[in-house]
Structure formats: C-alpha cells, structure tokens
Amino acid sequence: MTGVRRLLACGLLLLPLAVGCSEDPFDAYCEVVEEERPDLSDAVAAGSPTALIEALPSLEALEDAAPRDLRDEWDLVVGRVRELRDALEDADVDPAAYDAERRPAGVTDAEDARIDAAARQLVAPATVRALAGVQQQARDVCGTPLTL
C-alpha cells in the first residue's frame, strides 16, 4: 500500500470517530430551549392574545437551532405566526387592539380576509400538532417544559 493510500485508509477509519466527537444537534437545541423558555413563558403567562407574535424572536431562535427532525414543525409554527404578524402590519393594525368582530377603520376587505385567514391557520389542527410536537420533544429530550 502506498503512503497516500495508507493515509486515506486511516482517514476513512478515523472518520466515524471524528463525526462522533462533533457537537450533538440536540444538545445545542436544548441550550436554546433553556435560554428562550423564560421569554416564552412570560409571553404566554401574560395572557395576551398577541403572545405568539410578541414571542416571535424566541420562536425564530428555536427554529434556527432546531435539529433536522424538528425543522418542519418549527417552520410551520414560525411561518404561521409571521403570516399573522405580516397581515396585521400590512393593514397597519396594532395586534393588541385588533378585534375580529369590529374591523378597524381603514382596513380593506382584502386585508381583513388575510388577517382572518392567518389567524385561522394559526389555530388549525396542523399548527396545533406541530406545537404539541415541539413541546413534547422539549420535555422528553431536553427535560425542559416549553409552554406555547
């Protein structure tokens, strides 16, 4: 075996050890869960109807840190919160003051329909399942309750 081949063979044998030493994506994710949990808990505990919009920076941090098997759930949740936030911003409506029963002056039918659709998607079964999934994972893998 030539020297180059011997180095390649040794390198291939050592590759699994090097990969095994790399940072566990769940450890990194669990650190972010711990960091963001107080902000999420505070937003939810306040009982505000805009809690998820207020917590969006924390949700985005969790989405960014999520391991591959949680990415779809976080993408769905964060995407739907962003859509509601964007619909309200585009209509120039304060999320805390919005009342679906009384459309604010100046909000068009199209803007109102977009806000309503975004709000419905946020409480749709797929979103509820995704939220339950990330909460369950935080408890099971990270040992941390994540209230959303």
SERO-4910 file (N, C-alpha, C, O; in steps of 0.05 Angstrom, whole numbers):
BEGIN
 pado doro    nc1    nc2    nc3   cac1   cac2   cac3    cc1    cc2    cc3    oc1    oc2    oc3
  Met    A     17    -23      0      0      0      0     18     25      0     37     27     16
  Thr    A     12     43    -18     28     68    -19     22     85      5      2     81     19
  Gly    A     39    104     10     35    122     32      9    138     31     -5    142     51
  Val    A      1    146      6    -24    161      3    -48    144      9    -67    152     22
  Arg    A    -47    119     -2    -69    100      3    -71     94     33    -93     92     43
  Arg    A    -49     91     46    -49     85     74    -61    108     90    -77    103    108
  Leu    A    -54    132     83    -66    156     96    -96    157     91   -112    163    110
  Leu    A   -105    152     67   -133    152     61   -148    131     76   -169    135     87
  Ala    A   -136    107     77   -149     85     92   -151     91    122   -172     87    134
  Cys    A   -130    103    133   -131    111    161   -151    133    166   -166    133    186
  Gly    A   -152    152    147   -171    173    149   -199    163    149   -216    173    164
  Leu    A   -205    144    131   -232    132    130   -239    117    155   -262    117    164
  Leu    A   -219    104    167   -224     90    192   -229    109    215   -245    103    234
  Leu    A   -216    133    215   -219    152    236   -244    171    233   -252    184    252
  Leu    A   -255    171    209   -278    189    203   -301    185    223   -311    205    233
  Pro    A   -309    160    228   -331    157    247   -325    168    275   -343    178    289
  Leu    A   -300    166    283   -292    178    309   -294    208    309   -304    220    328
  Ala    A   -286    220    287   -287    249    285   -316    259    285   -323    279    298
  Val    A   -333    245    270   -361    252    269   -374    248    297   -391    264    305
  Gly    A   -366    227    311   -377    222    337   -370    243    357   -384    247    377
  Cys    A   -348    257    352   -340    278    371   -353    305    364   -350    324    380
  Ser    A   -366    307    342   -378    333    335   -401    339    354   -412    321    368
  Glu    A   -409    364    355   -430    373    374   -457    360    367   -465    360    344
  Asp    A   -470    350    387   -496    338    383   -517    360    378   -519    379    394
  Pro    A   -532    358    356   -551    380    350   -572    382    371   -583    404    375
  Phe    A   -579    361    385   -599    363    406   -588    378    430   -603    392    443
  Asp    A   -563    374    436   -551    390    458   -552    420    453   -560    435    470
  Ala    A   -544    427    429   -545    456    421   -574    466    422   -579    488    432
  Tyr    A   -592    450    412   -620    458    411   -631    461    440   -645    480    446
  Cys    A   -624    442    457   -633    443    485   -623    467    500   -636    478    517
  Glu    A   -598    476    493   -588    501    504   -605    524    497   -611    542    513
  Val    A   -614    525    471   -631    547    462   -658    545    475   -670    566    483
  Val    A   -668    521    479   -694    517    493   -692    529    521   -710    544    529
  Glu    A   -671    523    535   -667    534    562   -665    565    561   -676    578    579
  Glu    A   -651    576    542   -647    605    540   -673    619    534   -679    640    545
  Glu    A   -690    608    516   -714    621    507   -738    615    524   -758    630    522
  Arg    A   -737    595    540   -761    587    556   -772    609    574   -796    612    574
  Pro    A   -755    624    588   -767    646    605   -782    666    589   -804    675    597
  Asp    A   -772    675    566   -786    694    549   -813    683    539   -833    697    539
  Leu    A   -812    658    531   -837    646    521   -857    643    544   -881    649    540
  Ser    A   -848    634    567   -866    631    590   -878    658    598   -902    659    604
  Asp    A   -862    679    598   -872    705    605   -893    715    586   -914    725    594
  Ala    A   -888    711    560   -907    719    539   -934    705    542   -955    717    540
  Val    A   -932    679    547   -957    663    549   -971    669    575   -995    671    576
  Ala    A   -956    672    597   -968    677    623   -982    704    624  -1001    708    639
  Ala    A   -973    722    607   -986    749    607  -1015    747    596  -1031    765    601
  Gly    A  -1021    725    582  -1048    721    573  -1056    738    549  -1080    741    543
  Ser    A  -1037    751    537  -1042    769    515  -1050    753    490  -1039    732    485
  Pro    A  -1070    763    475  -1077    749    450  -1055    751    430  -1056    736    409
  Thr    A  -1036    767    434  -1014    771    416   -988    757    426   -966    764    417
  Ala    A   -991    739    445   -968    726    458   -948    714    438   -924    717    440
  Leu    A   -959    700    418   -941    687    399   -926    707    381   -903    703    374
  Ile    A   -940    729    374   -926    750    359   -905    763    376   -883    769    366
  Glu    A   -911    768    401   -891    780    419   -867    761    423   -845    770    427
  Ala    A   -872    735    423   -851    715    427   -837    707    401   -820    689    402
  Leu    A   -844    720    379   -832    712    353   -802    711    353   -791    692    342
  Pro    A   -787    730    365   -758    727    365   -748    701    379   -729    689    370
  Ser    A   -762    694    400   -754    669    414   -761    645    396   -746    625    395
  Leu    A   -784    646    384   -793    624    366   -773    621    343   -766    599    334
  Glu    A   -764    644    332   -745    643    310   -718    631    318   -705    617    303
  Ala    A   -710    638    343   -685    626    353   -687    596    356   -668    581    350
  Leu    A   -710    587    365   -714    558    367   -716    545    340   -705    523    336
  Glu    A   -728    558    321   -729    548    293   -701    545    282   -694    525    270
  Asp    A   -685    566    286   -658    565    275   -641    543    288   -624    531    274
  Ala    A   -645    537    313   -629    517    327   -641    489    325   -627    470    332
  Ala    A   -665    486    314   -678    460    314   -662    439    298   -653    445    276
  Pro    A   -660    415    309   -648    394    294   -666    386    270   -690    394    269
  Arg    A   -655    372    252   -669    366    227   -697    354    231   -715    360    216
  Asp    A   -700    336    251   -726    323    254   -747    340    266   -771    333    268
  Leu    A   -740    364    275   -760    383    286   -764    407    267   -781    424    272
  Arg    A   -748    409    247   -748    432    229   -775    437    217   -784    460    216
  Asp    A   -789    416    207   -815    420    194   -835    432    214   -850    450    206
  Glu    A   -835    423    238   -854    433    258   -849    462    264   -867    479    264
  Trp    A   -823    469    268   -816    497    274   -821    515    250   -831    537    254
  Asp    A   -815    505    226   -821    521    202   -850    528    200   -858    550    193
  Leu    A   -867    508    206   -896    512    204   -905    533    225   -920    552    218
  Val    A   -898    528    249   -906    546    271   -897    575    266   -913    594    267
  Val    A   -871    578    262   -860    605    258   -871    618    233   -877    642    233
  Gly    A   -874    603    212   -886    614    187   -914    624    191   -921    645    181
  Arg    A   -930    610    207   -957    619    211   -959    643    230   -976    660    226
  Val    A   -941    645    249   -940    668    266   -931    693    250   -942    715    253
  Arg    A   -911    688    233   -902    710    216   -924    720    197   -927    744    193
  Glu    A   -939    701    186   -961    709    168   -981    726    182   -990    746    170
  Leu    A   -989    719    206  -1008    736    221   -995    763    227  -1008    784    223
  Arg    A   -971    763    237   -957    789    242   -956    806    217   -962    830    218
  Asp    A   -948    794    195   -946    809    169   -973    820    160   -975    842    150
  Ala    A   -994    803    163  -1021    812    154  -1030    836    171  -1042    855    160
  Leu    A  -1025    835    197  -1032    858    214  -1015    883    208  -1026    905    206
  Glu    A   -989    879    204   -972    901    198   -980    914    171   -981    938    169
  Asp    A   -985    897    151   -992    908    125  -1018    923    125  -1022    942    109
  Ala    A  -1036    916    143  -1061    930    146  -1058    954    166  -1078    968    171
  Asp    A  -1034    958    176  -1028    979    195  -1047    977    220  -1059    997    229
  Val    A  -1048    953    231  -1065    947    254  -1047    938    277  -1030    921    274
  Asp    A  -1052    950    300  -1039    941    324  -1050    914    333  -1074    912    338
  Pro    A  -1033    894    334  -1043    867    341  -1058    866    367  -1077    851    370
  Ala    A  -1049    881    387  -1062    881    413  -1090    894    413  -1107    888    429
  Ala    A  -1094    911    393  -1120    925    392  -1139    913    371  -1162    922    369
  Tyr    A  -1130    894    357  -1147    883    335  -1171    867    347  -1167    851    365
  Asp    A  -1194    872    336  -1218    858    344  -1231    848    318  -1240    863    301
  Ala    A  -1232    821    315  -1242    809    291  -1272    816    286  -1281    816    264
  Glu    A  -1286    822    308  -1315    829    305  -1319    857    296  -1340    864    285
  Arg    A  -1300    874    301  -1302    903    293  -1277    911    278  -1256    917    289
  Arg    A  -1280    910    252  -1257    917    235  -1249    946    239  -1266    964    239
  Pro    A  -1223    950    244  -1214    978    247  -1219    994    222  -1218    984    200
  Ala    A  -1223   1020    225  -1227   1038    203  -1202   1037    185  -1179   1036    195
  Gly    A  -1206   1037    159  -1185   1037    140  -1175   1010    132  -1159   1007    113
  Val    A  -1184    989    145  -1176    962    137  -1194    952    115  -1219    952    118
  Thr    A  -1182    945     93  -1198    936     69  -1209    908     73  -1201    894     91
  Asp    A  -1228    901     56  -1238    873     56  -1216    853     52  -1215    832     66
  Ala    A  -1198    859     34  -1176    840     28  -1157    837     52  -1149    815     59
  Glu    A  -1151    860     65  -1134    859     88  -1147    844    111  -1134    828    125
  Asp    A  -1173    849    115  -1188    835    136  -1189    805    130  -1185    789    149
  Ala    A  -1193    798    105  -1193    769     98  -1166    756    103  -1165    733    112
  Arg    A  -1145    770     97  -1118    759    101  -1112    756    131  -1101    735    139
  Ile    A  -1120    775    147  -1116    773    176  -1132    749    186  -1122    733    202
  Asp    A  -1157    747    178  -1174    725    187  -1163    698    179  -1162    679    195
  Ala    A  -1153    696    154  -1142    671    144  -1117    663    160  -1113    640    167
  Ala    A  -1100    683    166  -1075    678    181  -1082    669    209  -1069    651    220
  Ala    A  -1102    682    221  -1110    674    249  -1121    646    249  -1115    631    268
  Arg    A  -1137    639    229  -1148    612    228  -1126    591    224  -1126    570    237
  Gln    A  -1106    597    208  -1084    579    203  -1067    575    228  -1056    553    233
  Leu    A  -1066    595    245  -1050    594    269  -1063    574    289  -1049    562    306
  Val    A  -1089    571    288  -1102    552    306  -1112    527    292  -1127    511    303
  Ala    A  -1103    523    267  -1110    499    251  -1098    474    264  -1078    476    278
  Pro    A  -1111    451    259  -1100    426    271  -1071    421    265  -1057    411    283
  Ala    A  -1062    427    241  -1033    422    235  -1015    438    252   -994    429    261
  Thr    A  -1023    463    257  -1006    481    274  -1007    471    303   -987    471    317
  Val    A  -1031    463    312  -1033    453    340  -1016    428    344  -1003    425    364
  Arg    A  -1016    410    324  -1000    386    325   -970    393    325   -955    381    340
  Ala    A   -962    412    309   -934    420    308   -926    432    335   -904    426    345
  Leu    A   -943    448    347   -937    460    373   -934    438    394   -916    438    411
  Ala    A   -953    419    394   -952    397    413   -926    380    409   -914    372    429
  Gly    A   -918    377    384   -894    361    379   -869    374    389   -852    361    401
  Val    A   -866    400    386   -842    414    396   -842    415    426   -821    415    439
  Gln    A   -866    418    438   -868    418    467   -861    391    478   -846    389    498
  Gln    A   -871    370    466   -865    342    475   -835    336    473   -823    325    491
  Gln    A   -823    345    451   -794    340    447   -778    355    468   -759    344    478
  Ala    A   -786    379    474   -771    395    494   -772    381    521   -752    380    536
  Arg    A   -795    370    528   -798    355    553   -782    329    553   -767    324    571
  Asp    A   -785    313    531   -773    287    530   -742    287    526   -728    273    540
  Val    A   -733    304    508   -705    304    501   -689    324    517   -667    318    526
  Cys    A   -700    347    521   -686    369    535   -692    369    565   -677    381    581
  Gly    A   -714    355    573   -721    356    602   -731    383    610   -729    390    634
  Thr    A   -741    398    591   -750    426    597   -778    430    587   -783    426    563
  Pro    A   -796    439    604   -823    445    594   -822    471    577   -810    491    586
  Leu    A   -835    470    554   -836    493    536   -865    500    532   -879    486    517
  Thr    A   -874    521    545   -903    528    543   -907    547    520   -896    569    519
  Leu    A   -924    538    502   -931    555    479   -961    558    477   -971    572    459
***
